[in-house]
């Protein structure tokens, strides 16, 4: 199976951040990495190691000759994507319909989510404290209002009233509706899929995702369309790069780190987000387990660097005026270096040179994104990582159209080039 087919398989297997984190860990364990419990003594012995904390996954590979003079080569990304998260006590009935209450997560392009079959996926916590993953399959839909019933002919929504997805039908009478909801609730459906009693469910962290699988399109199948490529495109590229670098066995004495955070789409301020302690704990505990003291650890950080990999805005042919005319990245032009003088991205002259050297070593084309002065840009985990640890960081990613849509678009060649450049960063 080639890399793009594996990527599409990965996309389809990861409808939530929790699924993505577990899928990454599973592939690393299959490749010989050891999965660890954070509550146990840390392991920094030579070889690969991985932890999963909810929707985040961290992996580190320690070379045989790693020592206090080593540094960390970090690839950062994030596992979450915009969507609609399931509220507690979500079941309701309106006019014979059974609907679910949801909360908007991140910044989805809301119209793109209408009239799509949606799955509900994520983490379920049981009363005994254990965790289960669930992916319901296509059970939901947010329907448009027919154009004949909208005299304005313009799409506008009330975010509280109009984005409640339909799950099924309810009976016509109030008594029957109550009976229908209590016997056919979303909790009952989830319990059935997990093979447990509804009473065993303590809580959940579930989000919608389009059920349509990833697919190639275009005259020459040059493009890939899928949900959640912001930012699973970077998660998978970093996983591929790490596995190849380990197989090549040519990373010197530096410790390669994969850091895939959760909650980037809502600001990264969580125990699994880039503003939280998870990465710093991995780095410091690794150094400590190697016998390095605090001063030595801080010296290791000064020898370290981070590539923050997240999707970039390709120029849109119908809205070209939204881009700076001299820095318009395009799908098919290679990975994008993201630059912003207001520090919305962490790239600076030194880290740009570091990344471009890696791209040249991998023989990968280079292009830049700088926002138009009158149009704001987004941000990434890059500034949070650079701020928290003081590590030189560069922001990069594949060019993308329809970012935050229910179905985004990238170029096949760009995805391949990104993993090749990330591999070169780890081994050169």
N, C-alpha and C positions, 0 to 999 in steps of 0.2 A: 504494500500500500504506500503510495507516494505521500509527501508531506502535506499537500493540500487536501487530499482525501482524509488523512488523519486529523487535520485541523477541522474539517467539516464534521467529522465524527465527534471530535471533542466539543464543538459548539452544540451539537444536538444532545450531548450527554450532560451539559452544564446549564440548565435553565435557571439556576440560582447561584449566588456566591458560595453557598455551602456545597453544592454539587461540584462547582469548579475547583474549590480547594481540595475536596476529596479525590477528584479525578487526577489532579496534579500529583497528589501524594501517592496514589495507586501506581501511576506510571513510574514515579521515582523508585518506589519499593520494588517494582518489577525489574528495574535496572540495577538493583543492588543496594539502594539507599536503605538505611535503618530508620523506622519511624519511632519517635520518642514521646514520652510523657513529660510535659513541662514540670510536673510536680516531683519528678525524680531527679537524681544527680545528672548533671549535664555530661554529654559525651562529645569530645573533640578529638577522638582518635582518628587516624588517617582513614579517609573514605567518606561516603555520603551519608547525610543525616537529614531528617525532615520532621517537622511538627505541623499539626493543624490546630488552629484555634478558631472554632466556629467557621466563619466564612473567609478566614485568612490562612495562607499556607506559607511557611518559611522553610527553606532548604539551604544547607551549607555543605560544601565539599572541601575537606581538609587534605591537602597534598602530603605526601610522605615527608617532605623537607620543610613543612610549615614551621615557623618559629616566631619569636618576638619581633623579628625584623620583617615579618610578612605584613601585607595589607589585606583589605577586603575589596573585592571587585563585586559590586552589588548591581543587580538588575531589579528595579522596582516596577510594579504594575498594580492593577487593582482588579478584583474579581466581581464587583457589583456593577449593575447597570440600572438605568431609570425604569420605572414601572409603577405598579399599584400594589401596595402591601395590604394584606388582609387584616382588618381590624378585629379586636376581641368582640365576641358576640355579634358576628357579622350578618347573620341570617335575618332577612326581612321579606315581607310580601307586599306588593303593590299591584292592585287591579288584576289579580290572578297570576302574577309572576313571582317566582322565588328569585330574590336577588341577594348579592353580598355587599356588605359595606367595606370599602377600601379607602386607603389613604395614599395620596400621591407621593411617590418616593423619587427624589431627585427632580430632574427637569425633563421629563419625556415630551416629545412632540405629540401632544395629546390626540390631535385628529388622526394620526397614523395608527393609533391603537383601536380605532373604531372598526367594526365589521371584520374582526379577525378572531379566529378560534384561539382561545387562550388557555394555557395550562396554569396550574397553581403549584408552586414548587418551593422547597426550602427545608427548614429545620422544624421538627416537632420534638418537644421535651415531654417525657412521660413522668408520671407521678413518682416513679422510683428514681428519678434523676437522670435516667439514660436518655440518649439522643437518637433520633431516627431521621432519615431523609425521606422525603416524599415528593413525587412528581405525579400529579393527578391525571395528566393527559388532557386533551381538549374538552373542558367542561364549561367554559365561560365564553361570553361574547358581550361586547359593548356595542349596541346597535345604533346606527345613525337614525335620525328623523328623516322620513321621506321628504324629498324636495317639494312635493306638492303641498305639504303641511307647513312649510316655512315660507311665508310671503316675502321675507327679506332676502331669501336665497343666499344668505351669508352664514357661514359656520361660526356660531358662538356658543359657549357652554357655561353652565354653572358648575364649578368644580365639585360642589357638594351633591348636586342633584343628578347630573347627567353622565357621570362616569361609573355609576354602580353597574357592574356586569350582571347579566342574566345567567342564572344557573339552571333554571327549570320552571315548570308550571306549578301553581298551587291551586287548591280547590276554590270554588267560588264563595262558599260561606265562611264566615269568620271562624266558626268552630273547626271546620274542615281545614282551613288554612293553618290554624294553630297545630292541629294534629299532623298536617303534612310537613311543616317546618321542623317540628320536634322529632319526627321519624326520618326525615330526609335532609337533615342539616349537613353543612359542610364538615362538621366534626364527625358526624356519623359516616360520611363517605370516606374521610381520611382514615378513620379507625378501621373501616372495612379493608382498605387497601393495605394497611399495615398489619392486619390480622390481629388486632387488639380490640378491647372494649373502649367505647367512647369515654367512659369514666377514667380510663388510663391516661388520657391526654391532659397534661397540666397547662401547657401553653404552646405557642408556635411562633415562628418567624417565617412567613410565607409571602411570596411575591408572584405576580403574574409574569408570564413570558409567552410570546407567540408560539403556537404549536407547530407552525410550518417549519420544516427542516431547512438547513442551509443548502444553497444550490449555486451552481455556476450558471452564468448567462453571458450574452454578447455574441457577436458574429464568430469570434474565435474562442469562446469560453474564457475570455480574459478577465472577467469580473466575478466577484463572489458576493452574494447577498445573503444576509442572515440577521437575526436579532443578536444583541449583546456583543457585537464585535468591538464596541467600546465598553470593556477593554480586553475582551478575551483574545483579540488579535495579538496583544502584547504578552498576555499571560502564556499563550501557547508558544509564541516565538521565544520567550525567555526559557521556557521548559525545554524546547528543542535545542537551543543554544547550550544550555547547561549539560544536557545529556551528551551532545556531540563533543563539548570541551572535555568532559570526563573521559569519554571514549578515546579522544586524541591523546590524553595524558600529557598535555603540554601547557599547563597553566603556571609553571614555575612554582614559587613558594606561596603565592597569594591564595587566599581562601575565596572561592567563588560562592556567591550568595544569591539565591532567588528569594525575593520578597514580594509576595502578592497580597496586598492589603484588601480589606473590605471598607465600605462606607465612604469611598472617595466622592461619590456622587452627592453626598450630603455633608461634605466638609471634612471628613477624615478624623473627626474628634470622637474617638471611641477606643475601647481596649484592643480592637483589631484594625484600627485605622492608622494612617501614616502619622497622625499627631499623637498617637498613643505610644506606649513603651515597647511594643512587641519587637521591633527591629533592634532597638538599642539593647534589649535583653538578650537577643540571640547573639549579637556581636560581643557584648561584654562577657556573657557566660561562656562563649567559645574561647575567648582569650584567657579567661580565668582557668578554664579546664585545661588549657595548654600550659598553665603555670606562669602566666604573665600577670604582673601586678598592675595596679591602677595607672601608674605613670607609663608603663609599657603599653597598656591598652590605648591610652590617649595618643601615644606615638604611632600605634598601628592605625588609628583613625586618620592621622595626618598623611599616611601613606595610602589611603583608601580613596575610592571614587565610586560614583553611582550613576548609572544610566536609568533615568526615569522614563519608562516607555509607556506612552499613551497615544491614543489616536489624534491625528492632526486634520485640520480642515483643508480639504482639496478645494481648489477654485471651482466654483459652480458656473457652468456656461450661461445660465439664465440670470445669474445674480453676480456677475463679475465685478460690479461696482463695490461689492462688500469686501474686496481684497485690496491689499496694497499692490499697485500695478507692477512694482519691481520685485516682489517676493511672493509670486503666486504658485504654490505647490500644486501639482496635478497628479491624479491617479496614473500610475505607470511610470512616474518619474523617480521612484526610489523613496527610501525613508526620509522623513522630514525632520530637520532640526528646528525646534520651536524656541523663539527668542522674544523677550519682552523686557523693556527697560524698567518697567514698574515691578519687576520680579514676580509677575504672575507665572513665569517659567524660570527655572533655576539656571539656565544656560548662561555661561560667561565665556570670555575669549579663550581661557585656558581649557575649559571643558568642551567647548566646541572643537578646538584643535584635537583633543583626545578622541572625540567621536569621529571626526573626519579621518583621522589616522586609521581607526578601526575599519571604517568604510572602504578606504583605499586598500587596506590589507586584504579585505574580502572582495575587492573589485566590484563594489556596490556603488551606484550613482548617489549623489548627494543633492538635496534641495532644502530650502529654508522656508519657514513661515514666520512672518512678522505682521502683526495685525495692522490694519488701516487705522490711522489716528482717530478717526471718527467712529470706529466700530470696535467695541470691547472684545477681548478674547476670553477664553476660559482659563482654568488653572488645572494643576495636576498634583500628584504626590511629591513632585520634585522639590518645590519650595519648602514643604513641611519636613522632608528628609534633610535637606541642607540646613534648615534652621535648627532642627533638633540635635543633629550630630556634627554639624560643621564640616560635612564631607563634600568635596567638590562634586557637583551634580550637573548633568546635562539632560534636557528634556527632548525626547524624540518620539516618533511614532509613524505608523503608516498613514498616508493621505486617505481621507474618507469623505464620502458624500452622505447626506441624511443622518448625520450624527445625532443620536438620541431618538431617532425614529424607531418604530417597532421593527423596522427592517432596514438595516444599514448596508452600505456598499463600499467595497474596497477592490483593489487590483490584485490579481493573483501574484504577479511578479513582485509587487511591493512587499507582500507578506513573506515571500521566500527571501527577498533581499534583507528584510529586517532580521530574520533569524540568523542569516549568514553574518551580518554586521555585528550582532550581539555575540555570536560565537567568537569572532575575531577580537572583540573587546575583552573577552574572558581569557584568551590564550596568547595575545600578543602584548 
